[in-house]
């Protein structure tokens, strides 16, 4: 398998990689562990990360979760499945000139769109140029073949999908993956929107593994004290 290094623009720092002792980093490791044990009787290798609406932080969650998983020794690939408003390429500082949409359109082979990131064990497939028919591409035979091949190559395949309410894309991808994680923003996502997103995913036969409450304000000083004490004692 040929993987290309293509960091060409300013990247956004991953908290899990740049500051592994931060409270947020520990939260992503906890999320990883919870997902690993969520289904002991059924293999979960392909996971969709989606949100109720735009701006909930699903792409940031997906990227940091992917990095956390790779830090455990797993071979991980993060796939940019939001073909309408792609973000993953910017997080890792690569250009979006080629990616999943190019592969699904038959313009390039799969190996040509896999990029090696600076995080050991973590590869990236950017979303690619915005196509005129995102939903059709995501429910194509090529997409199913893509996920099958990635399952064979990697231990974990994380898909950063479009918001569940805005378009049908997330439901399409959810029906093809082993599980789905729904991201909602603390204090911002309306309860009705979160429930509606859940219903849309369930109608697509998605297996919802859990919900991530993102951007929670940490105000418990006692918890912060014990967290920092733990790391100080371990060093």
mmCIF file of the C-alpha atoms, coordinates in Angstrom:
data_MODEL
# 
_entry.id   MODEL 
# 
loop_
_atom_site.group_PDB 
_atom_site.id 
_atom_site.type_symbol 
_atom_site.label_atom_id 
_atom_site.label_alt_id 
_atom_site.label_comp_id 
_atom_site.label_asym_id 
_atom_site.label_entity_id 
_atom_site.label_seq_id 
_atom_site.pdbx_PDB_ins_code 
_atom_site.Cartn_x 
_atom_site.Cartn_y 
_atom_site.Cartn_z 
_atom_site.occupancy 
_atom_site.B_iso_or_equiv 
_atom_site.pdbx_formal_charge 
_atom_site.auth_seq_id 
_atom_site.auth_comp_id 
_atom_site.auth_asym_id 
_atom_site.auth_atom_id 
_atom_site.pdbx_PDB_model_num 
ATOM 1   C CA . UNK A 1 1   ? 0.000   0.000  0.000   1.00 0.00 ? 1   UNK A CA 1 
ATOM 2   C CA . UNK A 1 2   ? 1.431   3.355  -0.981  1.00 0.00 ? 2   UNK A CA 1 
ATOM 3   C CA . UNK A 1 3   ? 0.745   6.269  1.329   1.00 0.00 ? 3   UNK A CA 1 
ATOM 4   C CA . UNK A 1 4   ? 1.644   9.824  0.492   1.00 0.00 ? 4   UNK A CA 1 
ATOM 5   C CA . UNK A 1 5   ? 2.749   12.625 2.779   1.00 0.00 ? 5   UNK A CA 1 
ATOM 6   C CA . UNK A 1 6   ? 1.062   15.809 1.629   1.00 0.00 ? 6   UNK A CA 1 
ATOM 7   C CA . UNK A 1 7   ? 1.014   18.443 4.367   1.00 0.00 ? 7   UNK A CA 1 
ATOM 8   C CA . UNK A 1 8   ? 1.014   21.683 2.407   1.00 0.00 ? 8   UNK A CA 1 
ATOM 9   C CA . UNK A 1 9   ? -1.099  24.167 4.355   1.00 0.00 ? 9   UNK A CA 1 
ATOM 10  C CA . UNK A 1 10  ? -1.250  25.280 7.965   1.00 0.00 ? 10  UNK A CA 1 
ATOM 11  C CA . UNK A 1 11  ? -2.787  22.556 10.065  1.00 0.00 ? 11  UNK A CA 1 
ATOM 12  C CA . UNK A 1 12  ? -4.989  22.842 13.128  1.00 0.00 ? 12  UNK A CA 1 
ATOM 13  C CA . UNK A 1 13  ? -3.347  21.286 16.198  1.00 0.00 ? 13  UNK A CA 1 
ATOM 14  C CA . UNK A 1 14  ? -4.888  18.105 17.582  1.00 0.00 ? 14  UNK A CA 1 
ATOM 15  C CA . UNK A 1 15  ? -5.273  18.401 21.347  1.00 0.00 ? 15  UNK A CA 1 
ATOM 16  C CA . UNK A 1 16  ? -4.708  14.659 21.814  1.00 0.00 ? 16  UNK A CA 1 
ATOM 17  C CA . UNK A 1 17  ? -1.402  14.879 19.929  1.00 0.00 ? 17  UNK A CA 1 
ATOM 18  C CA . UNK A 1 18  ? -0.132  18.292 20.984  1.00 0.00 ? 18  UNK A CA 1 
ATOM 19  C CA . UNK A 1 19  ? -1.179  18.195 24.652  1.00 0.00 ? 19  UNK A CA 1 
ATOM 20  C CA . UNK A 1 20  ? -1.706  14.567 25.705  1.00 0.00 ? 20  UNK A CA 1 
ATOM 21  C CA . UNK A 1 21  ? -2.113  15.494 29.390  1.00 0.00 ? 21  UNK A CA 1 
ATOM 22  C CA . UNK A 1 22  ? -4.958  17.926 28.822  1.00 0.00 ? 22  UNK A CA 1 
ATOM 23  C CA . UNK A 1 23  ? -8.379  17.115 30.240  1.00 0.00 ? 23  UNK A CA 1 
ATOM 24  C CA . UNK A 1 24  ? -9.802  17.013 26.715  1.00 0.00 ? 24  UNK A CA 1 
ATOM 25  C CA . UNK A 1 25  ? -7.138  14.471 25.691  1.00 0.00 ? 25  UNK A CA 1 
ATOM 26  C CA . UNK A 1 26  ? -8.133  12.210 28.551  1.00 0.00 ? 26  UNK A CA 1 
ATOM 27  C CA . UNK A 1 27  ? -11.765 12.565 27.474  1.00 0.00 ? 27  UNK A CA 1 
ATOM 28  C CA . UNK A 1 28  ? -10.918 11.326 23.978  1.00 0.00 ? 28  UNK A CA 1 
ATOM 29  C CA . UNK A 1 29  ? -9.022  8.352  25.390  1.00 0.00 ? 29  UNK A CA 1 
ATOM 30  C CA . UNK A 1 30  ? -12.025 7.549  27.571  1.00 0.00 ? 30  UNK A CA 1 
ATOM 31  C CA . UNK A 1 31  ? -14.291 7.762  24.525  1.00 0.00 ? 31  UNK A CA 1 
ATOM 32  C CA . UNK A 1 32  ? -11.975 5.398  22.639  1.00 0.00 ? 32  UNK A CA 1 
ATOM 33  C CA . UNK A 1 33  ? -12.031 2.900  25.503  1.00 0.00 ? 33  UNK A CA 1 
ATOM 34  C CA . UNK A 1 34  ? -15.808 3.059  25.826  1.00 0.00 ? 34  UNK A CA 1 
ATOM 35  C CA . UNK A 1 35  ? -16.233 2.389  22.103  1.00 0.00 ? 35  UNK A CA 1 
ATOM 36  C CA . UNK A 1 36  ? -13.812 -0.533 22.261  1.00 0.00 ? 36  UNK A CA 1 
ATOM 37  C CA . UNK A 1 37  ? -15.975 -2.237 24.884  1.00 0.00 ? 37  UNK A CA 1 
ATOM 38  C CA . UNK A 1 38  ? -19.369 -1.153 23.622  1.00 0.00 ? 38  UNK A CA 1 
ATOM 39  C CA . UNK A 1 39  ? -19.965 -4.414 21.771  1.00 0.00 ? 39  UNK A CA 1 
ATOM 40  C CA . UNK A 1 40  ? -17.993 -7.418 23.064  1.00 0.00 ? 40  UNK A CA 1 
ATOM 41  C CA . UNK A 1 41  ? -20.002 -9.882 20.964  1.00 0.00 ? 41  UNK A CA 1 
ATOM 42  C CA . UNK A 1 42  ? -19.852 -7.997 17.666  1.00 0.00 ? 42  UNK A CA 1 
ATOM 43  C CA . UNK A 1 43  ? -16.830 -6.552 15.874  1.00 0.00 ? 43  UNK A CA 1 
ATOM 44  C CA . UNK A 1 44  ? -16.948 -2.797 15.431  1.00 0.00 ? 44  UNK A CA 1 
ATOM 45  C CA . UNK A 1 45  ? -14.322 -1.623 12.933  1.00 0.00 ? 45  UNK A CA 1 
ATOM 46  C CA . UNK A 1 46  ? -16.119 1.029  10.881  1.00 0.00 ? 46  UNK A CA 1 
ATOM 47  C CA . UNK A 1 47  ? -17.635 3.931  12.827  1.00 0.00 ? 47  UNK A CA 1 
ATOM 48  C CA . UNK A 1 48  ? -19.436 7.024  11.556  1.00 0.00 ? 48  UNK A CA 1 
ATOM 49  C CA . UNK A 1 49  ? -19.021 10.273 13.499  1.00 0.00 ? 49  UNK A CA 1 
ATOM 50  C CA . UNK A 1 50  ? -21.893 12.628 12.751  1.00 0.00 ? 50  UNK A CA 1 
ATOM 51  C CA . UNK A 1 51  ? -23.747 15.468 14.478  1.00 0.00 ? 51  UNK A CA 1 
ATOM 52  C CA . UNK A 1 52  ? -27.235 16.849 14.762  1.00 0.00 ? 52  UNK A CA 1 
ATOM 53  C CA . UNK A 1 53  ? -26.354 20.002 12.841  1.00 0.00 ? 53  UNK A CA 1 
ATOM 54  C CA . UNK A 1 54  ? -23.399 21.999 11.532  1.00 0.00 ? 54  UNK A CA 1 
ATOM 55  C CA . UNK A 1 55  ? -20.991 23.558 14.006  1.00 0.00 ? 55  UNK A CA 1 
ATOM 56  C CA . UNK A 1 56  ? -21.300 20.872 16.693  1.00 0.00 ? 56  UNK A CA 1 
ATOM 57  C CA . UNK A 1 57  ? -17.622 19.911 16.346  1.00 0.00 ? 57  UNK A CA 1 
ATOM 58  C CA . UNK A 1 58  ? -17.973 16.438 14.829  1.00 0.00 ? 58  UNK A CA 1 
ATOM 59  C CA . UNK A 1 59  ? -14.847 16.771 12.660  1.00 0.00 ? 59  UNK A CA 1 
ATOM 60  C CA . UNK A 1 60  ? -12.722 17.812 15.632  1.00 0.00 ? 60  UNK A CA 1 
ATOM 61  C CA . UNK A 1 61  ? -14.080 14.891 17.635  1.00 0.00 ? 61  UNK A CA 1 
ATOM 62  C CA . UNK A 1 62  ? -13.439 12.481 14.747  1.00 0.00 ? 62  UNK A CA 1 
ATOM 63  C CA . UNK A 1 63  ? -9.858  13.666 14.229  1.00 0.00 ? 63  UNK A CA 1 
ATOM 64  C CA . UNK A 1 64  ? -8.901  13.544 17.903  1.00 0.00 ? 64  UNK A CA 1 
ATOM 65  C CA . UNK A 1 65  ? -10.624 10.200 18.406  1.00 0.00 ? 65  UNK A CA 1 
ATOM 66  C CA . UNK A 1 66  ? -8.696  8.815  15.422  1.00 0.00 ? 66  UNK A CA 1 
ATOM 67  C CA . UNK A 1 67  ? -5.426  10.065 16.937  1.00 0.00 ? 67  UNK A CA 1 
ATOM 68  C CA . UNK A 1 68  ? -6.316  8.610  20.331  1.00 0.00 ? 68  UNK A CA 1 
ATOM 69  C CA . UNK A 1 69  ? -7.045  5.255  18.750  1.00 0.00 ? 69  UNK A CA 1 
ATOM 70  C CA . UNK A 1 70  ? -3.758  5.221  16.851  1.00 0.00 ? 70  UNK A CA 1 
ATOM 71  C CA . UNK A 1 71  ? -1.899  6.012  20.083  1.00 0.00 ? 71  UNK A CA 1 
ATOM 72  C CA . UNK A 1 72  ? -3.170  2.706  21.469  1.00 0.00 ? 72  UNK A CA 1 
ATOM 73  C CA . UNK A 1 73  ? -1.216  0.880  18.768  1.00 0.00 ? 73  UNK A CA 1 
ATOM 74  C CA . UNK A 1 74  ? -4.036  0.388  16.274  1.00 0.00 ? 74  UNK A CA 1 
ATOM 75  C CA . UNK A 1 75  ? -3.783  1.080  12.567  1.00 0.00 ? 75  UNK A CA 1 
ATOM 76  C CA . UNK A 1 76  ? -6.395  3.771  11.934  1.00 0.00 ? 76  UNK A CA 1 
ATOM 77  C CA . UNK A 1 77  ? -7.723  5.617  8.896   1.00 0.00 ? 77  UNK A CA 1 
ATOM 78  C CA . UNK A 1 78  ? -9.925  8.716  9.085   1.00 0.00 ? 78  UNK A CA 1 
ATOM 79  C CA . UNK A 1 79  ? -12.183 9.092  6.044   1.00 0.00 ? 79  UNK A CA 1 
ATOM 80  C CA . UNK A 1 80  ? -13.650 12.469 5.124   1.00 0.00 ? 80  UNK A CA 1 
ATOM 81  C CA . UNK A 1 81  ? -17.235 11.517 4.259   1.00 0.00 ? 81  UNK A CA 1 
ATOM 82  C CA . UNK A 1 82  ? -18.640 15.045 4.487   1.00 0.00 ? 82  UNK A CA 1 
ATOM 83  C CA . UNK A 1 83  ? -18.551 15.750 0.770   1.00 0.00 ? 83  UNK A CA 1 
ATOM 84  C CA . UNK A 1 84  ? -20.490 19.023 1.071   1.00 0.00 ? 84  UNK A CA 1 
ATOM 85  C CA . UNK A 1 85  ? -18.493 20.977 3.673   1.00 0.00 ? 85  UNK A CA 1 
ATOM 86  C CA . UNK A 1 86  ? -15.218 19.065 4.090   1.00 0.00 ? 86  UNK A CA 1 
ATOM 87  C CA . UNK A 1 87  ? -13.033 19.936 7.080   1.00 0.00 ? 87  UNK A CA 1 
ATOM 88  C CA . UNK A 1 88  ? -10.705 17.010 7.813   1.00 0.00 ? 88  UNK A CA 1 
ATOM 89  C CA . UNK A 1 89  ? -8.085  18.111 5.265   1.00 0.00 ? 89  UNK A CA 1 
ATOM 90  C CA . UNK A 1 90  ? -7.759  21.474 7.024   1.00 0.00 ? 90  UNK A CA 1 
ATOM 91  C CA . UNK A 1 91  ? -7.335  19.841 10.425  1.00 0.00 ? 91  UNK A CA 1 
ATOM 92  C CA . UNK A 1 92  ? -4.334  17.891 9.155   1.00 0.00 ? 92  UNK A CA 1 
ATOM 93  C CA . UNK A 1 93  ? -2.993  20.659 6.928   1.00 0.00 ? 93  UNK A CA 1 
ATOM 94  C CA . UNK A 1 94  ? -3.376  19.024 3.509   1.00 0.00 ? 94  UNK A CA 1 
ATOM 95  C CA . UNK A 1 95  ? -4.969  20.325 0.337   1.00 0.00 ? 95  UNK A CA 1 
ATOM 96  C CA . UNK A 1 96  ? -8.331  18.963 -0.720  1.00 0.00 ? 96  UNK A CA 1 
ATOM 97  C CA . UNK A 1 97  ? -7.435  18.547 -4.373  1.00 0.00 ? 97  UNK A CA 1 
ATOM 98  C CA . UNK A 1 98  ? -8.010  14.788 -4.298  1.00 0.00 ? 98  UNK A CA 1 
ATOM 99  C CA . UNK A 1 99  ? -9.752  12.443 -1.929  1.00 0.00 ? 99  UNK A CA 1 
ATOM 100 C CA . UNK A 1 100 ? -12.798 10.246 -1.414  1.00 0.00 ? 100 UNK A CA 1 
ATOM 101 C CA . UNK A 1 101 ? -14.943 11.973 -4.043  1.00 0.00 ? 101 UNK A CA 1 
ATOM 102 C CA . UNK A 1 102 ? -12.211 11.474 -6.650  1.00 0.00 ? 102 UNK A CA 1 
ATOM 103 C CA . UNK A 1 103 ? -11.986 7.774  -5.818  1.00 0.00 ? 103 UNK A CA 1 
ATOM 104 C CA . UNK A 1 104 ? -15.765 7.254  -5.795  1.00 0.00 ? 104 UNK A CA 1 
ATOM 105 C CA . UNK A 1 105 ? -15.996 9.003  -9.167  1.00 0.00 ? 105 UNK A CA 1 
ATOM 106 C CA . UNK A 1 106 ? -13.500 6.534  -10.599 1.00 0.00 ? 106 UNK A CA 1 
ATOM 107 C CA . UNK A 1 107 ? -10.830 9.139  -11.310 1.00 0.00 ? 107 UNK A CA 1 
ATOM 108 C CA . UNK A 1 108 ? -8.101  7.703  -9.074  1.00 0.00 ? 108 UNK A CA 1 
ATOM 109 C CA . UNK A 1 109 ? -7.379  4.394  -7.281  1.00 0.00 ? 109 UNK A CA 1 
ATOM 110 C CA . UNK A 1 110 ? -7.811  4.105  -3.516  1.00 0.00 ? 110 UNK A CA 1 
ATOM 111 C CA . UNK A 1 111 ? -4.066  4.107  -2.797  1.00 0.00 ? 111 UNK A CA 1 
ATOM 112 C CA . UNK A 1 112 ? -3.741  7.513  -4.450  1.00 0.00 ? 112 UNK A CA 1 
ATOM 113 C CA . UNK A 1 113 ? -6.008  9.226  -1.904  1.00 0.00 ? 113 UNK A CA 1 
ATOM 114 C CA . UNK A 1 114 ? -4.565  7.743  1.307   1.00 0.00 ? 114 UNK A CA 1 
ATOM 115 C CA . UNK A 1 115 ? -2.266  10.207 3.073   1.00 0.00 ? 115 UNK A CA 1 
ATOM 116 C CA . UNK A 1 116 ? 0.090   9.441  5.944   1.00 0.00 ? 116 UNK A CA 1 
ATOM 117 C CA . UNK A 1 117 ? -0.317  11.947 8.781   1.00 0.00 ? 117 UNK A CA 1 
ATOM 118 C CA . UNK A 1 118 ? 2.256   13.040 11.344  1.00 0.00 ? 118 UNK A CA 1 
ATOM 119 C CA . UNK A 1 119 ? 0.444   10.924 13.942  1.00 0.00 ? 119 UNK A CA 1 
ATOM 120 C CA . UNK A 1 120 ? 2.040   7.448  13.928  1.00 0.00 ? 120 UNK A CA 1 
ATOM 121 C CA . UNK A 1 121 ? -0.405  4.797  12.797  1.00 0.00 ? 121 UNK A CA 1 
ATOM 122 C CA . UNK A 1 122 ? -2.981  7.290  11.499  1.00 0.00 ? 122 UNK A CA 1 
ATOM 123 C CA . UNK A 1 123 ? -3.760  7.735  7.810   1.00 0.00 ? 123 UNK A CA 1 
ATOM 124 C CA . UNK A 1 124 ? -6.204  10.172 6.237   1.00 0.00 ? 124 UNK A CA 1 
ATOM 125 C CA . UNK A 1 125 ? -8.487  10.112 3.220   1.00 0.00 ? 125 UNK A CA 1 
ATOM 126 C CA . UNK A 1 126 ? -9.678  13.698 2.631   1.00 0.00 ? 126 UNK A CA 1 
ATOM 127 C CA . UNK A 1 127 ? -13.179 14.282 1.299   1.00 0.00 ? 127 UNK A CA 1 
ATOM 128 C CA . UNK A 1 128 ? -11.842 15.628 -1.996  1.00 0.00 ? 128 UNK A CA 1 
ATOM 129 C CA . UNK A 1 129 ? -13.412 18.176 -4.353  1.00 0.00 ? 129 UNK A CA 1 
ATOM 130 C CA . UNK A 1 130 ? -17.091 18.866 -3.686  1.00 0.00 ? 130 UNK A CA 1 
ATOM 131 C CA . UNK A 1 131 ? -19.123 16.776 -6.180  1.00 0.00 ? 131 UNK A CA 1 
ATOM 132 C CA . UNK A 1 132 ? -22.569 17.631 -7.596  1.00 0.00 ? 132 UNK A CA 1 
ATOM 133 C CA . UNK A 1 133 ? -24.032 14.363 -6.272  1.00 0.00 ? 133 UNK A CA 1 
ATOM 134 C CA . UNK A 1 134 ? -22.663 13.592 -2.767  1.00 0.00 ? 134 UNK A CA 1 
ATOM 135 C CA . UNK A 1 135 ? -25.492 11.284 -1.637  1.00 0.00 ? 135 UNK A CA 1 
ATOM 136 C CA . UNK A 1 136 ? -25.321 9.228  -4.829  1.00 0.00 ? 136 UNK A CA 1 
ATOM 137 C CA . UNK A 1 137 ? -21.577 8.741  -4.469  1.00 0.00 ? 137 UNK A CA 1 
ATOM 138 C CA . UNK A 1 138 ? -21.852 7.719  -0.836  1.00 0.00 ? 138 UNK A CA 1 
ATOM 139 C CA . UNK A 1 139 ? -24.452 5.051  -1.569  1.00 0.00 ? 139 UNK A CA 1 
ATOM 140 C CA . UNK A 1 140 ? -22.623 3.698  -4.609  1.00 0.00 ? 140 UNK A CA 1 
ATOM 141 C CA . UNK A 1 141 ? -20.986 0.294  -5.011  1.00 0.00 ? 141 UNK A CA 1 
ATOM 142 C CA . UNK A 1 142 ? -17.636 2.079  -4.979  1.00 0.00 ? 142 UNK A CA 1 
ATOM 143 C CA . UNK A 1 143 ? -18.286 3.343  -1.447  1.00 0.00 ? 143 UNK A CA 1 
ATOM 144 C CA . UNK A 1 144 ? -19.177 -0.116 -0.199  1.00 0.00 ? 144 UNK A CA 1 
ATOM 145 C CA . UNK A 1 145 ? -16.062 -1.497 -1.867  1.00 0.00 ? 145 UNK A CA 1 
ATOM 146 C CA . UNK A 1 146 ? -13.992 1.281  -0.276  1.00 0.00 ? 146 UNK A CA 1 
ATOM 147 C CA . UNK A 1 147 ? -15.179 0.377  3.225   1.00 0.00 ? 147 UNK A CA 1 
ATOM 148 C CA . UNK A 1 148 ? -14.568 -3.318 2.583   1.00 0.00 ? 148 UNK A CA 1 
ATOM 149 C CA . UNK A 1 149 ? -10.975 -2.671 1.523   1.00 0.00 ? 149 UNK A CA 1 
ATOM 150 C CA . UNK A 1 150 ? -10.306 -0.335 4.428   1.00 0.00 ? 150 UNK A CA 1 
ATOM 151 C CA . UNK A 1 151 ? -11.654 -2.926 6.885   1.00 0.00 ? 151 UNK A CA 1 
ATOM 152 C CA . UNK A 1 152 ? -9.043  -5.356 5.598   1.00 0.00 ? 152 UNK A CA 1 
ATOM 153 C CA . UNK A 1 153 ? -6.171  -2.860 5.782   1.00 0.00 ? 153 UNK A CA 1 
ATOM 154 C CA . UNK A 1 154 ? -6.880  -1.130 9.099   1.00 0.00 ? 154 UNK A CA 1 
ATOM 155 C CA . UNK A 1 155 ? -7.914  -2.006 12.632  1.00 0.00 ? 155 UNK A CA 1 
ATOM 156 C CA . UNK A 1 156 ? -10.274 0.977  12.864  1.00 0.00 ? 156 UNK A CA 1 
ATOM 157 C CA . UNK A 1 157 ? -12.010 3.022  10.144  1.00 0.00 ? 157 UNK A CA 1 
ATOM 158 C CA . UNK A 1 158 ? -13.520 6.320  11.326  1.00 0.00 ? 158 UNK A CA 1 
ATOM 159 C CA . UNK A 1 159 ? -15.791 8.233  8.954   1.00 0.00 ? 159 UNK A CA 1 
ATOM 160 C CA . UNK A 1 160 ? -16.338 11.954 9.450   1.00 0.00 ? 160 UNK A CA 1 
ATOM 161 C CA . UNK A 1 161 ? -19.824 12.355 8.003   1.00 0.00 ? 161 UNK A CA 1 
ATOM 162 C CA . UNK A 1 162 ? -22.144 15.229 7.242   1.00 0.00 ? 162 UNK A CA 1 
ATOM 163 C CA . UNK A 1 163 ? -24.644 16.449 9.881   1.00 0.00 ? 163 UNK A CA 1 
ATOM 164 C CA . UNK A 1 164 ? -27.583 14.057 10.181  1.00 0.00 ? 164 UNK A CA 1 
ATOM 165 C CA . UNK A 1 165 ? -30.397 16.615 9.922   1.00 0.00 ? 165 UNK A CA 1 
ATOM 166 C CA . UNK A 1 166 ? -29.100 18.780 7.090   1.00 0.00 ? 166 UNK A CA 1 
ATOM 167 C CA . UNK A 1 167 ? -28.852 16.096 4.382   1.00 0.00 ? 167 UNK A CA 1 
ATOM 168 C CA . UNK A 1 168 ? -29.322 12.346 3.899   1.00 0.00 ? 168 UNK A CA 1 
ATOM 169 C CA . UNK A 1 169 ? -25.586 11.694 3.529   1.00 0.00 ? 169 UNK A CA 1 
ATOM 170 C CA . UNK A 1 170 ? -25.047 10.694 7.165   1.00 0.00 ? 170 UNK A CA 1 
ATOM 171 C CA . UNK A 1 171 ? -27.902 8.199  7.074   1.00 0.00 ? 171 UNK A CA 1 
ATOM 172 C CA . UNK A 1 172 ? -26.461 6.676  3.898   1.00 0.00 ? 172 UNK A CA 1 
ATOM 173 C CA . UNK A 1 173 ? -23.040 6.164  5.468   1.00 0.00 ? 173 UNK A CA 1 
ATOM 174 C CA . UNK A 1 174 ? -24.533 5.026  8.788   1.00 0.00 ? 174 UNK A CA 1 
ATOM 175 C CA . UNK A 1 175 ? -26.284 2.153  7.028   1.00 0.00 ? 175 UNK A CA 1 
ATOM 176 C CA . UNK A 1 176 ? -22.902 0.902  5.761   1.00 0.00 ? 176 UNK A CA 1 
ATOM 177 C CA . UNK A 1 177 ? -20.878 1.111  8.986   1.00 0.00 ? 177 UNK A CA 1 
ATOM 178 C CA . UNK A 1 178 ? -20.770 -1.033 12.126  1.00 0.00 ? 178 UNK A CA 1 
ATOM 179 C CA . UNK A 1 179 ? -21.791 1.821  14.400  1.00 0.00 ? 179 UNK A CA 1 
ATOM 180 C CA . UNK A 1 180 ? -22.517 5.536  14.680  1.00 0.00 ? 180 UNK A CA 1 
ATOM 181 C CA . UNK A 1 181 ? -21.537 8.172  17.218  1.00 0.00 ? 181 UNK A CA 1 
ATOM 182 C CA . UNK A 1 182 ? -23.695 11.301 17.425  1.00 0.00 ? 182 UNK A CA 1 
ATOM 183 C CA . UNK A 1 183 ? -22.028 14.565 18.479  1.00 0.00 ? 183 UNK A CA 1 
ATOM 184 C CA . UNK A 1 184 ? -24.089 17.352 19.999  1.00 0.00 ? 184 UNK A CA 1 
ATOM 185 C CA . UNK A 1 185 ? -22.885 20.694 21.343  1.00 0.00 ? 185 UNK A CA 1 
ATOM 186 C CA . UNK A 1 186 ? -23.424 21.392 25.004  1.00 0.00 ? 186 UNK A CA 1 
ATOM 187 C CA . UNK A 1 187 ? -25.844 24.241 25.596  1.00 0.00 ? 187 UNK A CA 1 
ATOM 188 C CA . UNK A 1 188 ? -26.345 24.858 21.861  1.00 0.00 ? 188 UNK A CA 1 
ATOM 189 C CA . UNK A 1 189 ? -27.940 21.836 20.182  1.00 0.00 ? 189 UNK A CA 1 
ATOM 190 C CA . UNK A 1 190 ? -31.715 21.922 20.826  1.00 0.00 ? 190 UNK A CA 1 
ATOM 191 C CA . UNK A 1 191 ? -33.117 18.764 22.403  1.00 0.00 ? 191 UNK A CA 1 
ATOM 192 C CA . UNK A 1 192 ? -35.586 18.441 19.544  1.00 0.00 ? 192 UNK A CA 1 
ATOM 193 C CA . UNK A 1 193 ? -32.771 18.563 16.979  1.00 0.00 ? 193 UNK A CA 1 
ATOM 194 C CA . UNK A 1 194 ? -30.795 15.874 18.798  1.00 0.00 ? 194 UNK A CA 1 
ATOM 195 C CA . UNK A 1 195 ? -33.827 13.593 19.001  1.00 0.00 ? 195 UNK A CA 1 
ATOM 196 C CA . UNK A 1 196 ? -34.656 14.196 15.347  1.00 0.00 ? 196 UNK A CA 1 
ATOM 197 C CA . UNK A 1 197 ? -31.108 13.298 14.321  1.00 0.00 ? 197 UNK A CA 1 
ATOM 198 C CA . UNK A 1 198 ? -31.337 10.096 16.353  1.00 0.00 ? 198 UNK A CA 1 
ATOM 199 C CA . UNK A 1 199 ? -34.621 9.186  14.682  1.00 0.00 ? 199 UNK A CA 1 
ATOM 200 C CA . UNK A 1 200 ? -33.236 9.796  11.193  1.00 0.00 ? 200 UNK A CA 1 
ATOM 201 C CA . UNK A 1 201 ? -30.256 7.575  11.882  1.00 0.00 ? 201 UNK A CA 1 
ATOM 202 C CA . UNK A 1 202 ? -32.402 4.810  13.356  1.00 0.00 ? 202 UNK A CA 1 
ATOM 203 C CA . UNK A 1 203 ? -34.638 4.864  10.278  1.00 0.00 ? 203 UNK A CA 1 
ATOM 204 C CA . UNK A 1 204 ? -31.522 4.137  8.230   1.00 0.00 ? 204 UNK A CA 1 
ATOM 205 C CA . UNK A 1 205 ? -30.862 1.097  10.448  1.00 0.00 ? 205 UNK A CA 1 
ATOM 206 C CA . UNK A 1 206 ? -27.887 2.823  12.041  1.00 0.00 ? 206 UNK A CA 1 
ATOM 207 C CA . UNK A 1 207 ? -26.479 1.244  15.162  1.00 0.00 ? 207 UNK A CA 1 
ATOM 208 C CA . UNK A 1 208 ? -25.982 4.182  17.512  1.00 0.00 ? 208 UNK A CA 1 
ATOM 209 C CA . UNK A 1 209 ? -23.072 3.427  19.825  1.00 0.00 ? 209 UNK A CA 1 
ATOM 210 C CA . UNK A 1 210 ? -23.408 6.569  21.884  1.00 0.00 ? 210 UNK A CA 1 
ATOM 211 C CA . UNK A 1 211 ? -23.605 10.340 22.061  1.00 0.00 ? 211 UNK A CA 1 
ATOM 212 C CA . UNK A 1 212 ? -20.731 12.783 22.608  1.00 0.00 ? 212 UNK A CA 1 
ATOM 213 C CA . UNK A 1 213 ? -21.568 15.982 24.468  1.00 0.00 ? 213 UNK A CA 1 
ATOM 214 C CA . UNK A 1 214 ? -19.026 18.384 22.986  1.00 0.00 ? 214 UNK A CA 1 
ATOM 215 C CA . UNK A 1 215 ? -17.647 21.699 24.287  1.00 0.00 ? 215 UNK A CA 1 
ATOM 216 C CA . UNK A 1 216 ? -18.653 21.152 27.890  1.00 0.00 ? 216 UNK A CA 1 
ATOM 217 C CA . UNK A 1 217 ? -17.329 23.882 30.187  1.00 0.00 ? 217 UNK A CA 1 
ATOM 218 C CA . UNK A 1 218 ? -15.199 22.323 32.895  1.00 0.00 ? 218 UNK A CA 1 
ATOM 219 C CA . UNK A 1 219 ? -15.993 24.119 36.150  1.00 0.00 ? 219 UNK A CA 1 
ATOM 220 C CA . UNK A 1 220 ? -15.394 21.406 38.725  1.00 0.00 ? 220 UNK A CA 1 
ATOM 221 C CA . UNK A 1 221 ? -12.098 22.452 40.311  1.00 0.00 ? 221 UNK A CA 1 
ATOM 222 C CA . UNK A 1 222 ? -11.997 19.311 42.456  1.00 0.00 ? 222 UNK A CA 1 
ATOM 223 C CA . UNK A 1 223 ? -12.015 17.053 39.393  1.00 0.00 ? 223 UNK A CA 1 
ATOM 224 C CA . UNK A 1 224 ? -9.323  19.175 37.768  1.00 0.00 ? 224 UNK A CA 1 
ATOM 225 C CA . UNK A 1 225 ? -7.184  18.961 40.916  1.00 0.00 ? 225 UNK A CA 1 
ATOM 226 C CA . UNK A 1 226 ? -7.269  15.177 41.047  1.00 0.00 ? 226 UNK A CA 1 
ATOM 227 C CA . UNK A 1 227 ? -6.642  14.960 37.307  1.00 0.00 ? 227 UNK A CA 1 
ATOM 228 C CA . UNK A 1 228 ? -3.477  17.066 37.519  1.00 0.00 ? 228 UNK A CA 1 
ATOM 229 C CA . UNK A 1 229 ? -2.381  15.297 40.712  1.00 0.00 ? 229 UNK A CA 1 
ATOM 230 C CA . UNK A 1 230 ? -2.618  11.943 38.943  1.00 0.00 ? 230 UNK A CA 1 
ATOM 231 C CA . UNK A 1 231 ? -0.295  13.025 36.173  1.00 0.00 ? 231 UNK A CA 1 
ATOM 232 C CA . UNK A 1 232 ? 2.142   14.722 38.523  1.00 0.00 ? 232 UNK A CA 1 
ATOM 233 C CA . UNK A 1 233 ? 2.374   11.559 40.580  1.00 0.00 ? 233 UNK A CA 1 
ATOM 234 C CA . UNK A 1 234 ? 2.901   9.412  37.472  1.00 0.00 ? 234 UNK A CA 1 
ATOM 235 C CA . UNK A 1 235 ? 5.806   11.444 36.093  1.00 0.00 ? 235 UNK A CA 1 
# 
